[in-house]
């Protein structure tokens, strides 16, 4: 089963899209732990699109596809915003945390989390669209009862 929908780029729209996706995945029988992981990863990816591909004040469309595929959820996120620098996803290195608490970075964890929590991450720029694909592992197949 696949879930497909599109929405306008924006912080509140991302929150609404994540709620919608969570409801759909819950109906497919995806467990709470797996829902939380998928929501975390997808939140990072979608907020990155809003902030960097489109930028402040820019409206654009984001298309999202999610498919349960055995032991993982396969995602595809497409947008027509600015391409990733160098046409490759950032390396996702952990930020330097060897500093005083007040000097800790505010951001910089997004791509590290995405790369750490997914597999098969790819990015391509096709016909003016950014296409990101990745898989989020599932602790159990969809629809199977916990216990």
Secondary structure as UniProt FT lines:
FT   STRAND          2..8
FT   HELIX           11..27
FT   TURN            28..29
FT   HELIX           32..48
FT   HELIX           49..54
FT   TURN            56..57
FT   STRAND          61..69
FT   TURN            70..71
FT   STRAND          72..79
FT   HELIX           85..87
FT   HELIX           101..103
FT   HELIX           110..117
FT   STRAND          118..126
FT   TURN            127..128
FT   STRAND          129..137
FT   TURN            142..143
//
